[in-house]
Amino acid sequence: MKITAQEEYGLRCLLQLARAPQHQVVGVKEIAAKEGLSTAYVEKLLRLLARAGLVHSIRGMRGGYVLNRPASSVTLGEVVRALGTVQTTSHICQHFTGQQDVCVHFNDCGIRSVWSGLTTYIQRFLDETMLADLFESEYAVSDRLAKRLGHV
């Protein structure tokens, strides 16, 4: 899975909003400074998240952004889909066709089943992981995810 800069930075900006006390407005300049990003880029990312219904803007001198729902009810799947996409099997199979217009294995491909299963697994994993799950330390998040995946 390829994570784009837009997805990474957008998630980081959303975490800034999620960590703020409930209903506290967080300014674009504050988020940009904390994340080392330009205010224009943060504004772009927050507009994408607003279009997806995850945040909304507050206008005025003390304006900024707030989450629309508690972080415990926002999935990473929603965030990734708002900021980009998880590659699908059809995208992979249409993109890597060699010198042909259509992949030579299009009609019967065992590889496609692997990509399909992996894509489904990643999307389900993201849809089952909440934004609030990322609040703890890296070790705690890693430990919880390992337990969830049965690796402990």
C-alpha positions as CSV (number, residue, x, y, z in Angstrom):
1,M,0.0,0.0,0.0
2,K,1.3,3.4,-0.9
3,I,0.6,6.3,1.5
4,T,0.6,9.7,-0.2
5,A,1.8,12.8,1.4
6,Q,-1.7,14.2,1.3
7,E,-3.0,11.2,3.3
8,E,-0.2,11.4,5.8
9,Y,-0.3,15.1,6.4
10,G,-4.1,15.2,6.3
11,L,-4.3,12.5,9.0
12,R,-1.7,14.4,11.1
13,C,-3.8,17.6,10.8
14,L,-7.0,15.7,11.8
15,L,-5.2,14.4,14.8
16,Q,-4.4,17.9,15.9
17,L,-8.1,18.6,15.8
18,A,-9.0,15.4,17.5
19,R,-6.5,16.0,20.4
20,A,-8.1,19.4,21.2
21,P,-10.7,19.6,23.9
22,Q,-14.2,18.8,22.5
23,H,-15.6,21.7,20.4
24,Q,-12.5,23.8,20.7
25,V,-11.7,25.6,17.5
26,V,-8.1,25.1,16.2
27,G,-6.7,27.6,13.8
28,V,-5.0,26.7,10.5
29,K,-1.9,28.6,11.5
30,E,-1.6,26.6,14.8
31,I,-1.9,23.3,13.0
32,A,0.5,24.4,10.3
33,A,3.1,25.4,12.9
34,K,2.8,22.2,14.9
35,E,3.0,20.0,11.8
36,G,5.7,22.0,9.9
37,L,3.4,22.6,7.0
38,S,2.4,25.7,5.0
39,T,-0.9,27.3,6.0
40,A,-2.1,27.0,2.4
41,Y,-1.5,23.2,2.4
42,V,-3.2,22.7,5.7
43,E,-6.2,24.7,4.5
44,K,-6.4,22.5,1.4
45,L,-6.3,19.3,3.5
46,L,-8.9,20.6,5.9
47,R,-11.2,21.6,2.9
48,L,-11.0,18.0,1.7
49,L,-11.8,16.7,5.2
50,A,-14.7,19.2,5.4
51,R,-16.0,18.1,2.0
52,A,-16.1,14.5,3.4
53,G,-18.1,15.7,6.5
54,L,-15.3,15.0,9.0
55,V,-14.6,18.6,10.1
56,H,-16.2,22.0,9.7
57,S,-14.9,25.5,9.7
58,I,-15.7,28.3,12.0
59,R,-15.3,31.8,10.5
60,G,-14.1,34.9,12.2
61,M,-11.2,36.2,14.3
62,R,-11.1,33.1,16.4
63,G,-12.0,30.9,13.5
64,G,-10.5,27.6,12.5
65,Y,-11.7,24.0,12.4
66,V,-13.4,21.4,14.7
67,L,-14.2,17.7,14.3
68,N,-17.8,17.0,13.4
69,R,-17.9,13.8,15.5
70,P,-15.9,12.4,18.4
71,A,-12.6,10.8,17.4
72,S,-13.9,7.5,18.7
73,S,-16.4,7.4,15.9
74,V,-14.2,8.5,13.0
75,T,-12.5,5.6,11.2
76,L,-9.1,5.8,9.4
77,G,-10.9,4.4,6.4
78,E,-13.1,7.5,6.2
79,V,-10.0,9.7,6.5
80,V,-8.0,7.9,3.8
81,R,-11.0,8.0,1.4
82,A,-11.5,11.7,2.1
83,L,-7.8,12.4,1.3
84,G,-7.1,9.9,-1.4
85,T,-7.9,6.2,-2.0
86,V,-6.7,2.8,-1.2
87,Q,-5.7,1.2,-4.5
88,T,-8.2,-1.3,-5.8
89,T,-7.6,-4.5,-7.6
90,S,-9.0,-3.0,-10.8
91,H,-6.6,-0.1,-10.6
92,I,-3.6,-2.4,-10.2
93,C,-4.7,-4.8,-13.0
94,Q,-5.4,-1.9,-15.4
95,H,-2.2,-0.1,-14.7
96,F,0.4,-2.9,-15.1
97,T,-0.4,-4.3,-18.5
98,G,3.1,-4.5,-19.9
99,Q,3.2,-3.6,-23.6
100,Q,-0.4,-4.7,-24.1
101,D,-3.6,-2.8,-23.9
102,V,-5.0,-5.3,-21.4
103,C,-3.0,-7.6,-19.0
104,V,-2.2,-10.9,-20.7
105,H,-3.7,-12.6,-17.6
106,F,-6.9,-10.7,-17.6
107,N,-9.2,-13.7,-18.1
108,D,-7.7,-16.0,-15.5
109,C,-5.3,-14.5,-12.9
110,G,-4.2,-16.0,-9.6
111,I,-2.4,-12.8,-8.7
112,R,-5.6,-10.8,-8.9
113,S,-7.0,-12.9,-6.0
114,V,-4.0,-12.0,-3.9
115,W,-4.3,-8.2,-4.7
116,S,-8.1,-8.4,-4.1
117,G,-7.7,-10.1,-0.7
118,L,-5.0,-7.7,0.4
119,T,-7.0,-4.7,-0.7
120,T,-10.1,-6.0,1.2
121,Y,-7.9,-6.6,4.3
122,I,-6.4,-3.1,4.2
123,Q,-9.8,-1.4,3.8
124,R,-11.3,-3.5,6.6
125,F,-8.3,-2.8,8.9
126,L,-8.7,1.0,8.2
127,D,-12.4,0.9,8.7
128,E,-12.0,-0.9,12.1
129,T,-9.3,1.5,13.4
130,M,-10.6,4.7,15.0
131,L,-8.9,8.1,15.0
132,A,-9.0,7.9,18.8
133,D,-6.9,4.7,18.7
134,L,-3.9,6.9,17.7
135,F,-3.9,9.1,20.8
136,E,-1.6,6.9,22.8
137,S,2.2,6.5,22.5
138,E,3.6,4.7,19.5
139,Y,4.4,1.6,21.6
140,A,0.9,1.5,23.0
141,V,-0.7,1.8,19.6
142,S,1.6,-0.8,18.1
143,D,0.9,-3.2,21.0
144,R,-2.8,-2.8,20.7
145,L,-2.7,-3.3,16.9
146,A,-0.5,-6.4,17.3
147,K,-3.0,-7.9,19.8
148,R,-5.9,-7.1,17.5
149,L,-4.1,-8.9,14.7
150,G,-3.2,-11.8,16.9
151,H,0.5,-11.3,16.8
152,V,1.0,-11.3,20.5
